[in-house]
Amino acid sequence: MWVKHVFEIGFLMGLIGSIHCIGMCGPLVMALPIAHQNNFQKWRSLILYHFGKISSYAILGVLLGLFGSQLPLYGVQENLSIVMGSIMLLYVLYVFVIKANWSPSIIHFNRVYNFIIKKMGLLFKSKNKTAFYFIGFLNGLLPCGMVYVALTSALATQSVVKGGFIMAFFGLGTLPALLMVAIGGQYFGRSVRLRLQGLLPVFIFSMGVLLILRGLNLGIPYVSPQAGIGTTVIPCHK
């Protein structure tokens, strides 16, 4: 049962976060060297790229889940939906209200970031088809606010397995939008990406509210069912 809960939280975060991905990762996806490839090769390259990205997310989720398992965060798993919804509301408040021009500039210019960018540049020139997997893997390690939010959920699961799964599902949630960018990038020009970025806080805030409502188990059909995400159902008999 927990797989369904983790899937809903991770996938929904990825789906909402994909709006951010279109603006941040969209140009990189459109720059993938696949123009000269036939349709089969293009899809193979894109699948390898996204599999690499999801792999890095899953590994990060495992590490954060392991770290979280060592912390005394009692009751967090049972209220994961409420915890994640609250974090998303705080994220919107801090990034889009308190620090409207927020950007992790310190992270952007550190050695790790520069190392990743340098390696990605070399992979873009590679003729090896597996290069697309490693481009995606490295891209998943680049600084991203939405990834940080998702990693917080992996930490809150306090589980290696759940942490890995929630980040893998997060990666799957970003897949539809980025595939559209890769295949029909001409429809996602800079102006479109900027408009979508402008809607990002609205979507994140709405999802945060929805997660909190689902975690409260208010008995509202579809919005807050009695057995919502991140809750533990205790049977009345053995």
Buried (B, 14 or more C-beta within 10 A) or exposed (E): EBEEBBBBBBBBBBBBBBBBBBBBBBBBBBEBBBEEBEEEEBBBBBBBBBBBBBBBBBBBBBBBBBBBBEEEBEEBBEBBBBBBBBBBBBBBBEBBEEEEEEEEEEEEEEEEBEEBEEBBEEBBEEEEEEBBBBBBBBBBBBBBBBBEBBBBBBBBBBBBBBBBBBBBBBBBBBBEBBBBBBBEBEEBEEEEBEEBBEEBBEBBBEBBBBBBBBBBBEEEEEEBBEEBBBBEEEEEEE
